[in-house]
Amino acid sequence: MNLNLLEKSIITTITYYDVLDYPLTGFEVFKYLINPLHIVELLGVVSDTEIEPIGKIELIDVLEVLKNRNLSFYIEEKNGFYFLKGNGEIIKIRIERQKISDEMWKKTKKIVKWLQFIPYIKMVAVSGSLAMYNAKKESDIDLLIVAKNKRIWTARFMATLFFQIIGERRYGKKTAGRFCLNHYIADESLKINFPSLYNAQTYAHLVPILEGEKGIYNKFQQENNWMNNYLAFYDFQKLKNQQSIKINSLLRFIARVNEIILNTFIGNILEKILRFFQKRHIKKHSSQNQGEGRIVVNDNQLEFHPDSPEAGIIDKYNQKMLELGFEIIEKNSGLNKN
């Protein structure tokens, strides 16, 4: 069947989220639409008729195309959700996970607000399944933490200690509803250096819930404009976030006092000591990891995804695309096999 690029982009977008058991609304298809130019890159040579829709795409255009007879061979619509043909059961899955996510969000906001007293934390954002409102009962709560440059080890130590003390840190087999502190980045090195469709879609769902520095999330978006290569509408304008945590003046005052004390040679020495012991601990335990993922350990970024779901998701996505008759092969972000 002769499909234009916008139609192919819509099908690929719905297919990607079908892998996640996540049917999309019409607006979500538009919001997370895979960039037609990325489809061109994967397909190579395409006809002029296929390239035609690459111009400015509006929401109304996507909604109109979703009604096309051509797409009815691949996708269905029910109760406002779009999904691959014959896979309507994922609507129920999404609704169930929405309810689970709502409860997890209450817990997340209740606990994360206390991170305001920890020095050098510039931003806390929720990522992963909870950010998508697609959490299962056994899901953990993934956090991305932005720390002050040259104080990333201090911030990580204190955040880890806090969650350990209150008994909410993910550890071993204790994962359900616990916090996974798997990603830290320094505020002067906000770029994620591992581009892929998976990472673009994942970080497009990122929910900043605590901003200790005004505008830090917008800066993060600007530093990661590579996502435009994968997403048609990765917007730099921050939408109103219903999950934002109100700044607590007392907690922020405590953090600032601690920063004044640590913005001296004392803090420099502490950072070096904490770096030494944490790196030694990480090296010891990273050798025990098995799976396909990535561990990054340096003064600008600390990423701990030793067994990332990315490879499995991309493989399933590629397989589904082939079953639909599309030779569109995505690559992962360069994961390592442990």
C-alpha positions in Angstrom: 0.0 0.0 0.0 1.3 3.4 -1.0 1.4 5.5 2.2 2.8 9.0 2.6 5.3 9.9 5.3 2.8 11.4 7.7 0.8 8.2 7.6 3.9 6.1 8.1 5.0 8.3 11.0 1.6 7.9 12.7 1.7 4.1 12.2 5.3 3.9 13.6 4.3 6.1 16.6 1.3 3.9 17.5 3.4 0.8 17.0 6.1 2.0 19.4 3.6 2.6 22.1 1.8 -0.6 21.3 5.0 -2.3 22.5 4.5 -0.5 25.8 0.8 -1.6 26.0 0.0 2.1 25.8 -2.8 3.1 23.4 -2.6 6.8 22.4 -5.3 9.5 22.2 -5.3 11.6 19.0 -3.5 14.4 20.8 -0.8 12.0 22.1 -0.2 10.7 18.6 0.5 14.3 17.6 2.5 15.1 20.7 4.8 12.1 20.5 4.8 11.7 16.7 8.0 10.2 15.3 9.6 12.8 13.0 8.8 12.1 9.3 12.3 13.2 8.5 13.6 10.4 10.7 11.5 8.0 8.7 13.1 9.4 5.6 16.5 8.7 7.1 15.6 5.1 7.9 14.0 4.4 4.5 16.6 6.1 2.4 15.2 7.0 -1.0 11.5 7.9 -1.0 9.2 9.4 -3.6 8.1 13.0 -3.9 4.5 12.1 -3.0 5.8 10.6 0.3 7.8 13.7 1.2 4.9 16.1 0.6 3.5 16.1 4.2 6.8 17.0 5.8 5.9 20.7 5.8 4.2 22.2 8.8 2.0 19.6 10.5 -0.8 20.7 12.7 -2.9 18.7 15.2 -5.9 18.8 12.8 -3.7 17.2 10.1 -2.9 14.3 12.4 -6.5 13.9 13.5 -7.7 13.9 9.9 -5.1 11.3 8.8 -6.1 9.1 11.7 -9.5 8.8 10.0 -8.0 7.7 6.6 -9.0 4.4 5.1 -5.4 3.6 4.5 -4.7 3.5 8.2 -7.7 1.3 8.9 -5.6 -1.6 7.6 -3.1 -1.1 10.5 -4.8 0.7 13.4 -8.1 0.8 15.2 -9.8 3.4 17.4 -12.0 2.8 20.5 -13.1 5.2 23.2 -10.7 7.8 21.9 -7.7 5.5 21.9 -5.7 4.4 18.9 -3.8 1.1 18.8 -2.7 -1.6 16.4 -5.5 -3.6 14.8 -6.8 -6.4 17.0 -5.0 -5.2 20.2 -7.8 -3.4 21.9 -7.2 -5.1 25.2 -4.4 -2.7 25.9 -7.0 0.0 26.6 -8.0 -1.8 29.8 -4.3 -2.2 30.7 -3.7 1.6 30.3 -6.6 2.5 32.5 -5.5 0.0 35.2 -2.0 1.4 35.1 -3.3 4.9 35.3 -4.9 4.1 38.6 -1.7 2.6 39.9 0.3 5.6 38.7 -2.1 8.0 40.4 -1.4 6.4 43.8 2.4 6.3 43.1 2.3 10.0 42.3 0.8 10.8 45.6 3.6 9.0 47.4 6.3 10.5 45.1 5.3 14.1 45.8 4.9 13.5 49.5 8.5 12.2 49.8 10.4 14.1 47.1 9.4 17.4 48.6 11.9 16.7 51.5 14.8 16.6 49.0 14.6 20.4 49.1 16.8 20.4 52.2 19.6 18.6 50.5 22.3 20.9 49.2 23.3 21.1 45.5 20.1 19.6 44.1 19.0 21.8 41.2 16.1 19.6 39.8 14.3 16.4 40.5 12.3 14.8 37.6 10.4 11.6 37.4 11.1 9.4 34.4 10.3 5.9 33.3 6.8 4.2 33.6 5.5 6.6 36.3 6.2 9.6 34.1 4.0 8.0 31.4 1.4 7.1 34.0 2.0 3.5 32.9 3.3 2.0 36.1 2.6 -1.6 37.2 2.2 -2.7 40.8 5.7 -4.0 40.8 7.2 -0.8 39.2 9.8 1.3 41.0 9.9 5.1 40.8 12.7 6.4 38.6 14.2 9.8 39.4 16.6 11.9 37.4 18.5 14.4 39.6 20.3 17.4 38.4 23.1 18.5 40.8 25.4 21.4 40.9 28.6 21.0 38.9 31.5 19.7 40.9 29.2 18.6 43.7 27.5 15.6 42.0 29.0 13.0 44.4 28.0 15.0 47.4 24.4 15.4 46.2 24.2 11.7 45.3 25.5 10.6 48.7 23.0 12.7 50.6 20.1 11.8 48.4 20.9 8.1 48.7 21.4 8.4 52.5 18.0 10.1 52.8 16.1 7.4 50.9 18.0 4.7 52.7 17.1 6.1 56.2 13.4 6.4 55.4 13.4 2.9 53.9 12.2 3.9 50.4 15.4 3.2 48.4 15.2 0.4 45.8 17.6 -2.3 46.8 18.0 -5.9 45.7 14.6 -7.5 45.2 12.8 -4.7 47.1 11.6 -2.7 44.1 7.9 -2.2 44.1 7.0 1.4 44.8 10.5 2.3 45.9 12.7 5.0 44.5 15.4 4.2 41.9 18.1 6.8 42.0 19.6 5.7 38.7 20.5 9.0 37.0 22.4 12.1 38.1 23.7 14.9 35.8 25.6 18.0 36.5 23.9 21.4 35.8 26.7 22.4 33.4 26.5 19.1 31.4 22.8 18.6 30.8 23.1 16.9 27.4 22.2 13.2 27.2 24.9 11.8 25.0 23.1 8.6 23.9 20.6 9.5 21.2 18.0 7.0 20.2 14.2 6.8 19.6 13.8 5.1 22.9 15.7 7.8 24.8 13.9 10.6 22.9 10.5 9.1 23.7 11.5 8.5 27.3 12.8 12.0 28.0 9.9 13.5 26.2 7.8 12.2 29.0 10.1 13.5 31.7 8.2 15.3 34.5 10.2 17.9 36.5 8.5 18.0 39.9 11.1 20.0 41.9 13.1 22.9 40.4 15.6 24.4 42.8 16.9 26.6 40.1 14.4 28.5 37.9 14.6 27.6 34.2 16.8 24.5 34.7 14.3 22.3 32.9 14.1 24.6 29.9 17.8 24.5 29.8 17.8 20.7 29.9 15.4 20.8 26.9 17.6 23.2 24.9 20.7 21.1 25.6 18.9 18.0 24.3 17.5 19.4 21.1 18.8 16.2 19.3 15.4 14.8 20.3 14.0 16.9 17.4 15.7 14.3 15.1 13.3 11.7 16.4 10.2 13.6 17.5 8.3 16.0 15.3 7.1 18.2 18.2 9.7 18.1 21.0 8.7 21.5 22.2 11.0 23.8 24.1 8.1 25.6 25.7 7.4 24.0 29.1 3.8 23.0 29.5 2.1 23.6 32.8 3.1 20.8 35.1 0.3 19.6 37.4 2.8 17.6 39.5 5.1 20.4 40.5 6.0 20.5 44.2 5.7 23.9 45.9 8.9 25.3 47.1 9.3 25.1 50.9 11.2 28.2 52.1 12.4 26.5 55.3 13.8 23.5 53.6 15.5 25.6 50.9 17.0 27.8 53.6 18.5 24.7 55.3 20.0 23.6 51.9 21.5 27.1 51.3 23.1 27.2 54.7 24.6 23.8 54.0 25.8 25.0 50.6 27.5 28.1 52.2 29.4 25.8 54.6 30.3 23.4 51.8 31.3 26.0 49.2 34.7 26.0 50.8 37.7 23.8 50.9 35.7 21.6 53.3 33.2 20.9 50.5 36.0 20.3 48.0 37.7 17.7 50.3 34.3 16.1 51.1 33.5 15.8 47.3 36.8 14.0 46.7 36.3 11.6 49.6 32.8 10.8 48.6 33.9 10.3 44.9 36.6 7.9 46.0 34.4 5.7 48.1 31.4 5.7 45.8 33.4 4.9 42.7 35.0 2.0 44.6 31.5 0.8 45.6 30.2 1.1 42.1 33.1 -0.7 40.6 32.7 -3.6 43.0 29.0 -4.0 42.3 28.9 -3.2 38.6 31.0 -6.4 37.9 28.1 -8.4 39.2 25.5 -7.0 36.7 24.3 -9.2 33.9 22.2 -8.0 30.9 22.3 -5.3 28.3 22.5 -1.8 29.5 24.8 1.1 30.4 26.7 2.4 33.4 28.3 5.8 33.1 30.4 7.1 36.0 32.1 10.4 35.8 32.0 13.9 37.4 29.3 15.1 34.9 27.0 12.1 34.8 26.1 9.1 36.8 23.8 6.7 35.0 23.0 3.2 36.3 21.0 1.2 33.8 22.9 -2.1 33.9 19.8 -4.0 32.6 18.0 -1.4 30.5 14.6 -2.2 28.9 15.7 -0.3 25.8 17.1 -3.2 23.9 14.0 -5.4 24.4 11.6 -2.6 23.5 13.5 -1.6 20.3 13.7 -5.3 19.3 9.9 -5.8 19.8 9.2 -2.5 17.9 11.4 -3.6 15.0 9.7 -7.0 14.9 6.2 -5.4 14.9 7.2 -3.0 12.1 8.5 -5.9 10.0 5.2 -7.8 10.6 3.3 -4.8 9.3 5.5 -4.7 6.2 7.8 -1.8 7.0 11.5 -2.2 6.7 12.2 0.4 9.4 15.0 -0.8 11.7 15.7 1.3 14.8 19.0 0.9 16.7 19.4 1.2 20.5 21.5 4.0 22.0 24.7 1.8 22.1 24.1 -0.4 25.1 26.8 -2.6 26.4 26.4 -6.3 27.0 27.5 -7.2 30.5 
